[in-house]
C-alpha cells in the first residue's frame, strides 16, 4: 500500500447515538471496510480523546466494546490494533444465532415467529429497510 491509512472520526453532537457509540461505530466501519487494515495501530485512548475533545473514559469504553466484538485487540503497553475481525465477527454472529435459536425453541416459538423476531430486530438495528 502506497499511502498510509488514517483513522477518520467526526462526532455529530446532534446524533441520538452517544459519543462512545459513534467512536465505536466509526472504527468498526473503517476496520470492516478495509480503510483501516489489519494490524493498524490505533491512537492511544488519551490521544484520541484529546483529538476528539471528549473524555478519555468515552474512548476507553468504545475500545472495550470494539475489543469485545473482536474488531480490535489490545497488546498491553504496545497499544490497540485492528484485528482480523472478519472471522471473529462471523464466529460470534454464528454463536449468537445458535443461542437465539435454542432460546426461541425453548420459549415455544415456531420457525416463522422466531424468524419474524429476528427480522424486527435487524430492522431496528440497521434501519427501516429490508
N, C-alpha and C positions, 0 to 999 in steps of 0.2 A: 504494500500500500504506500503510495507516494505522499499522501498528505495525512498529517496526524488528525485523529478524531478528537472532538471536544464535546464535553458534556454541555448540553444547552437546556437550561431550565429558566422559564419565565413563569413566575407565580401570578395568578389572577386574583386580586383581592376581592373581586365580586363573585368569585366562584362559590358554589354551595359546598364544594369539597374543601376540607381542612388543608392547611398548608402542608402538613406531613403527607397527606394522601396525594396532593399534587406532586410533591417531590418524588414519592414512591412511584406514581404512575408515569411520570416523565422518564425516570431512569429505566423502569421496566420496559416502556415502549421503545426507548432507544437501544436497549440491550437486545430485545427480541427482533428489532428490525435490522440489526447489524450495524447501526450507526455507531454504537459502542461495541467494539469487537471483544470476544472472549479474551480475558486477561487484561483488559483496560483497567488501569488503576484509577479509582475514584478519588476525588478530593477528600481530605480529612473532614470529619464531622464539623469541627470548628471552622475550617477553611470554607466549606460550602455554606455554612450558616452565616459567616461574615459576608460572603459574596452575595447571598440572597437577602441579607438583612433580617434574618429570623433567628430564633433561639437555637442553640446547639442541641437541646433536647428534642426539638422538632425534627432535625435532620437525623439524629440518633434513632428516633422512633421509625422514621422511613427506612433507614438502613437495616434495622432489626426486622422489619416486615419484609424487606427485599431478601434478606438472608433466609428467613423462614420460608419464603416462596422459592428459594433456590436460584434466584436471579443473580445474587452476588455472594461472594464468600469473603470472610474476614480472616486474614492471616496474622492475627496478633498485632504486634507493633509494625509489621510490614504494610498494613493498610487493608483496604477493601477493594476487591477486584470483581469484574464481571465474570460470572461463572458460565459454564456451558449449560445454559438454562433449559434448552430445548428438551433434553432427556429428563431432567429433574422435573420440569413442569408437566411433561407428558405422564410421567410415573405418578406424580402427586394427583393429577386430574383423574387418572385411572383408579387410583386408590379411593379418592373421594367419591367417584361414581359408584364403585362397588359397595362402599359403605352406605351410600344413599339407597341403592337398590335393595340391599339387605334390610335396611330400616323401613323402607316403603312396604316391602313384603310383610315384615313383622306387624306393621300397622294395618295390614289388610287391604291396602290399596291394590286395585287391579293395574295391569300394564298401562292402560290409557290414562288413568288418573295419575299414576306416578310420572308418566311422560309429560302430561299437562302441567304438573307442578314444576318440572324441570324447565319447560318452555317459559312458564311465567317468571321463574327466577332468572333465566337468561335474558328475557326481555327487560326485566328490571335492572339487571347489571349492565347490559350492553346498549340499552336504549329501546325505543318502542318498535323498531323494525323487526322483521323476521318472525 
